[in-house]
Amino acid sequence: MPTTLEVLFAPAEFALLTGRDLRETVCVVFDVLRATSTMVTALGNGAAGMVPVAEIPEALSIRQRRPEVLLAGERDGVRIEGHLTGGRGFDLGNSPREFTADKVSGRTIASTTTNGTRALRACAPAAAVLAGSFLNLRATAEHIERLHPANLLLVCSGTHHQTAYEDVLGAGALCDLLWAKCGGGAVADSALIARRLFRLEQDDLLAAVAQSRNGRRLLALPDLRDDVAFCVQRDRFKLVAEMGQDGVVRVLSATVYTSHDSPTGGSRRC
């Protein structure tokens, strides 16, 4: 059976995943600016795991039960402060540049963001849920080739209730890496659209993402503007980030390999 390849562009689409049978589906969630990029960076810098939670009270509840857990997250792009928690602000925001090895190595981090964590949670019933970004794109593609899933669903987290251009470009970049092996399968038009947009913009991804709603917003904030360039780096981390059945995103250590060491040998269909 050939792999089916589909992209979900907007939050309204991933909100309907509860009505789909995902047991034979691998989901890859993209929140390029910035939740999945931050998760990948934290794991690349030694974090033990990232726990995506939907709301602030859930994160606070985890901290109450497990005081060693770091809290991270944003609302309107900015770190969650005490006025939103009824007390102390979060340890970290949602800028990947904050998640340095000296802060996160060996630590578990509970993270709540506007869209990315909700998208990951919506995909929980799937056979596998991966956190995708430009930062770990090729390692993710190689892992998918190794899995040879019956269905591949790329989920764009979006912004509030709208599509986010940078997430579509991330999904399109993954489609492009897999196209030669998946192109003969049941490819949805959404995957074709995402791939074509990426191929139009691939020569200057920074300029493309800078035009997006999230890109413009971050570039207008002096403390966060460098996040845009950071998040469009290709393959900075050669790791696969997978959400386990316990809801924690961890490095899938068995599939950490360099971009030149594809386990498939480049001959297998995805």
N, C-alpha and C positions, 0 to 999 in steps of 0.2 A: 504494500500500500504506500503510495507516495505521500510525503509530508505535505500537510496543508500549511500555508503561511499566510498570516493575517495580521493586520495592524489595527489597533483601536486608537483613534485619534483624541477622543475627548472623555472627560470624567463621566458624562452621562452613559457612555458605552461600557466603561468598566464597572459602573454601578449596577449594571444588569447581569454581571457575571454569575450572580447567585442562581440565575435560572439556567445556566449552562453546565453540561457535564464536562468537567475538566480533568477527569481521571487519566486520560491519555494525552494530556496537553502539557507542554512546557511553556511557561509564561516568562517573559523577560520584561521587567518594568523599567522604564526610563523616566527619570526626573533629573534632567541634565543640569538645570539650575534650580535646586542644587542637591536634593535629598540623596539620590542614588550616587551621585558623584562624591558626596561627603561620606557616605557609607563605605564606598570602595576605598577612599583615601584613608579613613580610619582603620579599616582592616589591613590595608597595605602598610600602615605604620604600627601594626602590632596589636590593635584592639582585639579582645577576645570574642566580642560579638556586639551586634547592634540589634536592639529590640524596637521595631517600629510600632508605635502606639498612635491611636487616632486623636486622642484628646489629652489636654494638660492634666486633668485629675487622674487619669490612668497612669501617666508617668510618675506623678507624685505618690500614688499608691505603691508602685514598684519601689520607689526610693524609701518609703516607710518600711517596707518589708525587708529590703536589702540596702542598707545604708551605704554600702561600697559602690553601688551603681552610680555612674555619672548620668546627669540629665542634660539633654541637648534638644534644641528645637527653635523654631521661629514662628512668629505671627507677623504677617505683612513684611516678611523678609528679615525681620530684626529679632535678635535673641530675646527669648521670653524672660521678662523681668518680674520683680516681686509684685508689682501691681496686678499681674495676671494670675499669680499663684496664691495670693493672700499671705505672702511671706517672702522667702528668699528666692532670688532669681535662679535660672538654670546655670549650670556650669559652663556650657558651651552653646553657641548658636547653631547656624546651619552653614557656616562658611567652611569649606573643606580645608582652607589654610589654617584654621584653628586646631585641627585634629592632628597635631604633631606627635611624634613618637613619645616625647617626654610627658605629654599629657594623657595619652590614651593607651600606651602599650600595656597589655595585660588586663585592661579594664573592659567591663561590660557597660554599654551605653544605651540608655532608653531614649529614643528620639521621636519627637512629634513635629510634623511639619504640616503645611496647609493641604497638600495633595499627595505627595510621594508615599507617605506612610499609609494613607488610606488605600492607595492603589495596590501596594504590596499585600495588605490585609485582604483586599477583595479577591486576590488570586490564590489565597491560601489553600483551597481545595485541589489545586492543580497537582499533577504528577511531580513537577519541580517548579520552583519559583526562583528566578535569578534577578539580581540587581544589576542593571546594565547602565553603562555610561561610555563616553568616548575614552575614558581613562583605562578601561579594561575590556575594550571592544573585541580585540582579536582573541584573547584568551576565552572570552565568552563564546565567540563564534566557533572556536575549535572544540570547546566542550559540547556545544550543541551538535556538531558533526559526530562527535563520539557517542552521544546519546541516541542519535538517529530517532528522534521522537515521531510519533504518528502525526501530531499536530504541534505547530509552533505559533504562539500568540504573543505579539509584541504590544505592550500596553504603554501608551503615552499618558503620563500623569496629569499633564495640563496645568492650567492656572485657574484657581477657583472653578468655574464651570466651563471654561473655555479651553480650546486647543492651544498648546504651547509649541511654537515653531521649532525651538531647539530640541524638544522631545521627538518631534517628527523627523528631524534631521538625524538624530541618534538612531532611531528605529530604521530609517532609510540606509544609514551606514551599515548596520548589521545585515539588513536585506542584501546589500551590495556584496558583502563578504560571502554570503551564503548562496548567492544567485546562481552561480554556475552549477551548483549541486542540487538546488531546490527549484530552479527555474522551470523544470519540466513537471513539477508537481501541481497540486491544486492551489495556485497562487491567487489570492484575492486582489481585487483592484486597489484596495487600500495599501497593500505592500508595493504594488507597482507605482502608485503615487508617491509614497514615501521614498522609494529608491530614486525615482526621477528627480525629486526635489533635492535629495542629497547630492546626486551627480551634478546638478546645476550649481551647487554651492560649495562643492568639496575643495576647490582650489583656494578658498579663503573662508574657512568656517568661522573664524573670529568675526569677520565683517558681517557674515550672515546672522550669527547669533546676536551680535550687537544691535541689529535692527529689530529683534524680537521684543515683545512687551517686557519680559523678565530681564532681558539684556539691557534695555534702556533704563529700567528701574535700578538695577544694580550699578550700572555705570554712573548713575547720578549720585551714588552714595560713596563718598571718598574712602570709607573703611572697607567697602565691599566690591569696589569696581574691579579689583584684580581677580576676583573670583571668576569673571567671565572668561578671561584668557586661560586661567587654570583649568577650567572645566572642559575646554575644547581640545586639550592635549590628547593626542592619540597614544594609547597603550603605555601610559606611564606605569601602570601596575599590571603585572602578568599574573592575575589571579581571577578565580571564579568566586563570586559572592552568591551564596544560596541561602534562602530562608528555609530553615528546618521545620518539622512538624510542630516544634515547640514555639514557633514564631520568632526565633532568633536568626538573624542573618550572620553567617560565619564564612570564613574562607573554606572553600572545598579543597582541602589540602591535597587530595589524591589527584587533582587536575590542575595544579599549579605547574605551568610549564612555559617555556619561552615561546615567543611568536614564531620561532623558526623550528619548533619541535612539535608540529601537529601530530597528535596520536593517530590520526586517520590516514596519514601518508598522502592525503590530498586526493584519494581516488574514490572514496565512498560517497554515495548520495546522503544528504541529510534527511 
